Amino acid sequence: MVGVIRLYTESDDLEQAQQFKAVLFARGVDVELQQIDKLNARFLRLHPDLALCVDAAGLWLCANGMKMQPDWHAEVGRLKRASLKSEMIARACNLGEKPNLVDATAGLGHDSLLMAHLGANVTLVERHPILFTLLEDSHTRAQQDAFLANVVSRIHLVFSDSADYLTAQAQQKAVFDVVYLDPMFPQRDQNQQAVKKQAQVKKQMQLLHMLLPEHGEMDLGDNLLELAQKIAKRVVVKRPRLAVFLAGKETNHQWQGDACRFDAYFQHDLVS
């Protein structure tokens, strides 16, 4: 079990909250459901501990007066502006070829959403039961949106540890066009200086870091690169611009941006 987490909801959304409680319990999370009179900003400020809440907009993570969910609807504007030529990630992942792609570091799913919009068939892998359930709810709600429905039809969610999933695929001799890695906690740069952060971390990332605290190699993603190379013709790693190579492995090719870069590793011996 992950541990006990509170889930707040009002009476109108109690049935939905009970369904989430059952789903999370089946995934190893002990949920303490509390019905309250008003789930508003004041209540969240007075209850600063990390928790979940359910309202008409679905399942949220909350703490310190803030709420967060993988808001895929908020990405629609970006998707409509995006093109294969304008997005560096499209070149790095060769999205023009409509690849079969594994995103092994799901996060909030925004990169997967963009890659699916630009043509990729994406398998989105997430091991944390709460984050996976948040992603699952966003995926379900996106299916009701006229614009997003076609996009998310190309996203398949898998509840699994990424290392276990990649290992199982290798044992089955599966081959993917691309495995995409975006480790949440990148290593320090070559001089052991902290990679520069934005002046103010976005609220959603603050809450995500509370849910997924940094704790060693798994979150650095070093172990995933070698596993990914066994099944993918191309492994693409998103890094802060000044960060060291993942697992210390020099890249075959690199796309540089102002704040980040994409490192690509090619396996020419893999064939479908």
N, C-alpha and C positions, 0 to 999 in steps of 0.2 A: 504493500500500500504506500502511496505517496505521502499520506498524512491527512490530517483533518483540515478542511477549509470551509469557511462559512459561505453560504449562498443566500443573498438577500433578495426578496421579491415582495411585491404588493399582491393583494388578494386577486386582482384581475389576471395576474400572470402566474398564479400558483400552480396550475396544472402543467404549464410549460416548464416551470422550475422543477417540478417533481420528475418530469421526464429527463431533464438534464441531470438531476441527481442520480437517477437510475443508470444512465449511460456512463457517468463518471465513476460510479461505484464499480461497474463492470470492468472499468479500465484501471482500477486500483486506487481510486481517490475516495476517501471517506468524507462525505459532504454533510455539513450541519445546516439544514435548511431553516431559515428564519423568515417568517412572514412579518412585514413591518407596515406601518400606516402610510409612509411616504418615502419613496426612494428618490431623494433629490440631492442637490449639491450640499445642503446643510447636513443631511444625514451622513454623507460620505466624508465630510470634513470631521465630523464627530466620531467616525469609526475609521481611523487611518490604517489599520492593519490590512494586509493583503487579503482580498476576498474575491468572490464572484457575485454578480448580480444579474438578474433577469428582468427585462421589461419588454415592451412591445417591439423593440428593435433587436431582441435576441439576448444572447449571452455575452457578458462583459467581464473583464478583469478590472478590479478597482482597488485603490489604495491612496492614502494621503489626499483625499478629495478629488482624485482623478479617476476617469474611466477609460478603458481601452478595449477595442476589439479589432480584428483584422478587417478594416473597413474597405472592402473591395469596391463598393459603390463610389467612394471618394476618389478612386483611381480612374474613373471613366474619362475625365477630362484629359489626363495624361495619355491614356490609351488612344483616344481619338487624335491626339497630336503626334503620336509615335509612328515611325515608319522604319523600314529595314535600313534605310540610308541614314536616318537621324540618330538611331540608337546604337551606341558602341557595343552593347551586349548582343545586339543582333549580328554584328560582324563576328564577334568573338565566338558565339555559339552557332554560327552558320545557319541562322533561322530561316533564310531564304529557301533552304532545302527541306523545310518542314520536318525537322529531325524528331526522332523518338528520344526524349530527354528525361533524365532523372535529376530532380532537384533534391539533393540529399541533406540540405540544411535549410529547412522550410522557412523559419522566421515567421513573418506575418503573411507570407505568400505573395507579396507584391511583385517580386521578380518573376515568379512563376506565372502570375496573371499576365504580365507584359509579354513574356515569351510565348504563352499560349495565344495571346492576341495576334502576335506576329507570325504564328503558324506552327509552333512546336506542339507536339503531343507530350504532355508533361506528367510524369509520375512524381508526386509531391510526398516526400517521406518525412514524418515527424514522430519522435519517440515520446515526447512529454504528453501525458494524457490530457492535461488541461489545455495546453496550446493546441493539440490535435483537435479537441472538441470545439475550441473557438474557431479553428480553420474550417472544420466540418460545417459548423453553423453558417459561417460566411459563404461557403460553397453552396449550401442549400438555398440560402436567401438570394444569392446571385442568379440562381436558376429561374427565379421569378422576374428578373429584370430583362426587358426586351433586348437591350444591347449586350449585357453580360452573359446571357444564357448560352449563346453560341461559343463564347470564349471559354467558359468553365466546362463546357462539354468535352474540352480537350485536356482537362485536368483530372487526374485520378489520384485520390488520397490514399496513402498507405500508413497505417499505424504501426510503426516499427522503429527500432534502433537502426540508424543508417548503416552502421558497420555490419550488423546482422543481415540487413537487407542486401547490401552489396555482396557480402560473402555468399549468401544463398544464391544470388543471381550468377555469381562466378561458378558455383558448384553445378548449376544447371546449364552452364556454358552459354548463358544469354549474352547478347551483344547489343549495346545501345549506341546511338550516334554520339550522344553527349551526356556526360555527368557534370552537373553544375554544383560548385561548392562556394558558399559564402559564409565562412565561420564567423560566429557572432563576436568572439573575443580574439581579434587578431593579435599576433605576437608583436613584441617591440621591434624597432628597426635595428639595422645593423650595428648601430652604436649604443644599443640598449637604452635609447631614449624613448619615452612614451610617444606613440603616434599621436599627432595633433588631433584633438577632438573639436567638435563644433562648440561655439560659445555656450549654447544652451541645448542640452539634450532634449529631444522631443519627448513629450509626455508618454507616448506609446512605448518608446524605448526604455524610459525609466521604469515603467511597470513590467516590461518584458525582462529587464535585468533583475528585477526583484523576484520574478517567477523562476528565472533561469540563472542563478548566480554562477559566476565563474568558478570552476573547480577542476582545473587541470587539463590534461591532454585531450580529453573528449571534446571539450568546448573549443579548444584551439583548432581541432579538425585535422591535425597532422596525420592521424592514423587513416583518415578517409582517402587521402590521395592515392596511396598504393593500392587500396582496395578498388577504387574507381578505375584506375588504369587497367585493371584486369578485365573489365567489361565494356569499356567505352573507347570508341575510336578517337574521341577528343574529350579531355577533361579541362574544364574552364574554372578557374579560381578567381573570385572577386577579392581584391585586396585594397586596403588604403594605399595611397600612392607611394608612401615611403616605407611600407612594411617589408619585412624579409619574405623570401619565397616560402610558401607552405612546405613544411617538413624539410626545409633547407634545399629543396630540389629546384635547380635552375630551369626556367621555362623554355619551351621551344619557340614560342612567339608571345608577343605582348602588345596589348592595346592600352595606351596611356591617356588618362583624362586629367582634369585639374585636381580632383579630390581622390579619385580611385583609379585602379587599373584592372585589366583582365589578363591573367596569365593562362596560356593554353599549353597543354601537353598532348602530343599526338601519338597514337599507337597505330602505325601503318600496317602492322601485321594482323590486326583484327579485321575479319571479314564477316559479313552477315551470312 
